[in-house]
Amino acid sequence: MSQEHRLLSRLVWSPLVSTFGRRRALRGKEAAAAVDMKPSPMAVFCPEDPSEISIVLESARAAKAPMICLGTGSRITPDLRVRLPKQGYAIIDLKGLSGIDELNSDSLWISVLAGTPMKTVVAAARKHDLRLAGTEAEEGTVGGWLSASAGIDDCILGVHQSPILSIEAVLATGNLVHSVSAPRAATGPDPFSLLLGTWGGFGIITRATLKLEPLPERKLIAGFSFSSLSKAIDFIKVIVTRFLPPRRATLFIDGQSSKRKARVVVAYEGQQQINRAGQKFAFSQAEIFSGQPAEHGKARQWLTSDPFKDRKFFSSGIAWSKLAGFLRAVDAQLGGFDKAVIDHPGLTGCLLRVAPGNSETTPRHEDWDNLVDPDNSLRNALDSSRSWLIRVRSQLDPDGLINPHAWPPPWPGGEC
Ligand SMILES: Cc1cc2nc3c(=O)[nH]c(=O)nc-3n(C[C@H](O)[C@H](O)[C@H](O)COP(=O)(O)OP(=O)(O)OC[C@H]3O[C@@H](n4cnc5c(N)ncnc54)[C@H](O)[C@@H]3O)c2cc1C
């Protein structure tokens, strides 16, 4: 019997079934039919309480069985599916661990169980004229979203912020732990941030208190076309770093280097008067940088279209000061591009996504990395933080049983 099959042995299985009952502890064909995963799981557990997750993880540890945690599975993409343990695994399906504990509309927070659908949270907040702070995510579950997203954009400060006020999780050891809502100065380093954006590699999130913000009184969207790429870049830089920053600012670049066109959409949200002032500033700056205003409906269309549909693209964060030179280097050294998008602007830089084009040979991931990071300094920093995380994970989970498909995590950057 393989190590993993010990999870299905009577010794391990009986206590699990007596905790969960046959309806919530499935195995064999029932388990395979319950979730759409290949290879199929050997067992599926559907906890309704965090303490039940502790029991499964303790049993999994004893049986040395890999456990995969599942929200709605929207992020278990084909590249993660190929990492599912071939020798067998079990699923912890979190959909039953769902519900809103409390919403405080004065202090702007909502406390929810991790399997709660994002749509339920968004709808509950909307009833109080509130929304989740810093995100428009409505797909999947709260736990899945937190596991895949380490932060939310703060357009005022131009930096990433934590999406949570507090969090509860079951660690790979089976221990249930919770953070406290207290200022960082009072608590020191925050080990709970290990649970955010690490795809479930350190434990299973069971509950979280999420930040809320008021629904904006008004949303204003404006679009501008530019015939010069460098002017469009200067425009977006000015718009996000001076005066009132927009909630979103996106620069779309289309075409080959000789006849490239650029479009910028800015979206202001919040109090009506402030929005108007922001938009007025955007129009005055567009005039300075020779941008042509687009019809209102068009700008909205630009924002909702997916520029990379069915296309391969590379992505990296990049400093404003390096952006124009970097795009020139993509043309000169990677065979050019015919589509690029610049968004998530902050005070120091932005996120750049580029779809290679106009080249006989498609550039490889390493070519892009070498261009972004010619002296390896970024890769060295990433490697050292990864090796630190690997050490922490190996202490919590020496056999690498929790979410092995997600380790090392598919962190953003590089080829998509
Ligand atoms: C159409 C669409 C639009 C989207 N728009 C946005 C957006 O605007 N902003 C944004 O931020 N996101 C956005 N997303 C991302 C979306 O919010 C996440 O994909 C989603 O929340 C993942 O939830 P899930 O339940 O499907 O996670 P799953 O796919 O089930 O899991 C994702 C990963 O987390 C692990 N995991 C799941 N639950 C837990 C848990 N409780 N504890 C520990 N690990 C866990 C899984 O093992 C897996 O590794 C969008 C997604 C889609 C499909």
The ligand as an SDF file (V2000), in Angstrom:
LIG
                    3D

 53 58  0  0  0  0  0  0  0  0999 V2000
  -13.6680   36.3560  -14.3980 C   0  0  0  0  0  0  0  0  0  0  0  0
  -12.7420   36.5910  -13.2340 C   0  0  0  0  0  0  0  0  0  0  0  0
  -12.5110   37.8990  -12.8170 C   0  0  0  0  0  0  0  0  0  0  0  0
  -11.6670   38.1470  -11.7390 C   0  0  0  0  0  0  0  0  0  0  0  0
  -11.4330   39.4400  -11.3450 N   0  0  0  0  0  0  0  0  0  0  0  0
  -10.5990   39.6770  -10.3020 C   0  0  0  0  0  0  0  0  0  0  0  0
  -10.3240   41.0130   -9.8530 C   0  0  0  0  0  0  0  0  0  0  0  0
  -10.8400   41.9880  -10.4040 O   0  0  0  0  0  0  0  0  0  0  0  0
   -9.4600   41.1910   -8.8030 N   0  0  0  0  0  0  0  0  0  0  0  0
   -8.8690   40.1060   -8.1700 C   0  0  0  0  0  0  0  0  0  0  0  0
   -8.1230   40.2890   -7.2110 O   0  0  0  0  0  0  0  0  0  0  0  0
   -9.1220   38.8420   -8.5750 N   0  0  0  0  0  0  0  0  0  0  0  0
   -9.9520   38.6130   -9.6110 C   0  0  0  0  0  0  0  0  0  0  0  0
  -10.1980   37.3320  -10.0290 N   0  0  0  0  0  0  0  0  0  0  0  0
   -9.5290   36.2680   -9.3070 C   0  0  0  0  0  0  0  0  0  0  0  0
  -10.5070   35.6460   -8.3530 C   0  0  0  0  0  0  0  0  0  0  0  0
  -10.8980   36.5010   -7.3230 O   0  0  0  0  0  0  0  0  0  0  0  0
   -9.8330   34.4320   -7.8000 C   0  0  0  0  0  0  0  0  0  0  0  0
   -9.6110   33.6190   -8.9290 O   0  0  0  0  0  0  0  0  0  0  0  0
  -10.6820   33.6670   -6.8830 C   0  0  0  0  0  0  0  0  0  0  0  0
  -11.0040   34.3910   -5.7430 O   0  0  0  0  0  0  0  0  0  0  0  0
  -10.0870   32.3430   -6.5090 C   0  0  0  0  0  0  0  0  0  0  0  0
  -11.0650   31.7010   -5.7400 O   0  0  0  0  0  0  0  0  0  0  0  0
  -11.3620   30.1730   -5.8540 P   0  0  0  0  0  0  0  0  0  0  0  0
  -12.2810   29.8770   -4.7260 O   0  0  0  0  0  0  0  0  0  0  0  0
  -11.8220   29.7640   -7.2040 O   0  0  0  0  0  0  0  0  0  0  0  0
   -9.8960   29.6050   -5.5710 O   0  0  0  0  0  0  0  0  0  0  0  0
   -9.3320   28.2110   -6.0580 P   0  0  0  0  0  0  0  0  0  0  0  0
   -9.0660   28.2850   -7.5220 O   0  0  0  0  0  0  0  0  0  0  0  0
  -10.1730   27.1210   -5.5530 O   0  0  0  0  0  0  0  0  0  0  0  0
   -7.9530   28.1950   -5.2610 O   0  0  0  0  0  0  0  0  0  0  0  0
   -6.8780   29.0520   -5.6000 C   0  0  0  0  0  0  0  0  0  0  0  0
   -5.6270   28.6140   -4.8150 C   0  0  0  0  0  0  0  0  0  0  0  0
   -5.8040   28.8650   -3.4220 O   0  0  0  0  0  0  0  0  0  0  0  0
   -5.8570   27.6460   -2.6610 C   0  0  0  0  0  0  0  0  0  0  0  0
   -6.9550   27.8410   -1.7270 N   0  0  0  0  0  0  0  0  0  0  0  0
   -8.2830   27.9190   -1.9960 C   0  0  0  0  0  0  0  0  0  0  0  0
   -8.9520   28.1910   -0.8630 N   0  0  0  0  0  0  0  0  0  0  0  0
   -8.0360   28.2710    0.1250 C   0  0  0  0  0  0  0  0  0  0  0  0
   -8.0990   28.5190    1.5270 C   0  0  0  0  0  0  0  0  0  0  0  0
   -9.2450   28.7430    2.1520 N   0  0  0  0  0  0  0  0  0  0  0  0
   -6.9440   28.5180    2.2330 N   0  0  0  0  0  0  0  0  0  0  0  0
   -5.7570   28.2770    1.6440 C   0  0  0  0  0  0  0  0  0  0  0  0
   -5.6350   28.0410    0.3260 N   0  0  0  0  0  0  0  0  0  0  0  0
   -6.7580   28.0440   -0.4270 C   0  0  0  0  0  0  0  0  0  0  0  0
   -6.0460   26.5270   -3.6660 C   0  0  0  0  0  0  0  0  0  0  0  0
   -5.4490   25.3360   -3.2370 O   0  0  0  0  0  0  0  0  0  0  0  0
   -5.3450   27.1020   -4.9000 C   0  0  0  0  0  0  0  0  0  0  0  0
   -3.9580   26.9250   -4.7950 O   0  0  0  0  0  0  0  0  0  0  0  0
  -11.0450   37.0580  -11.0790 C   0  0  0  0  0  0  0  0  0  0  0  0
  -11.2690   35.7240  -11.5140 C   0  0  0  0  0  0  0  0  0  0  0  0
  -12.1120   35.4970  -12.5700 C   0  0  0  0  0  0  0  0  0  0  0  0
  -12.3500   34.0440  -13.0110 C   0  0  0  0  0  0  0  0  0  0  0  0
  1  2  1  0
  2  3  1  0
  2 52  2  0
  3  4  2  0
  4  5  1  0
  4 50  1  0
  5  6  2  0
  6  7  1  0
  6 13  1  0
  7  8  2  0
  7  9  1  0
  9 10  1  0
 10 11  2  0
 10 12  1  0
 12 13  2  0
 13 14  1  0
 14 15  1  0
 14 50  1  0
 15 16  1  0
 16 17  1  0
 16 18  1  0
 18 19  1  0
 18 20  1  0
 20 21  1  0
 20 22  1  0
 22 23  1  0
 23 24  1  0
 24 25  2  0
 24 26  1  0
 24 27  1  0
 27 28  1  0
 28 29  2  0
 28 30  1  0
 28 31  1  0
 31 32  1  0
 32 33  1  0
 33 34  1  0
 33 48  1  0
 34 35  1  0
 35 36  1  0
 35 46  1  0
 36 37  1  0
 36 45  1  0
 37 38  2  0
 38 39  1  0
 39 40  1  0
 39 45  2  0
 40 41  1  0
 40 42  2  0
 42 43  1  0
 43 44  2  0
 44 45  1  0
 46 47  1  0
 46 48  1  0
 48 49  1  0
 50 51  2  0
 51 52  1  0
 52 53  1  0
M  END
$$$$
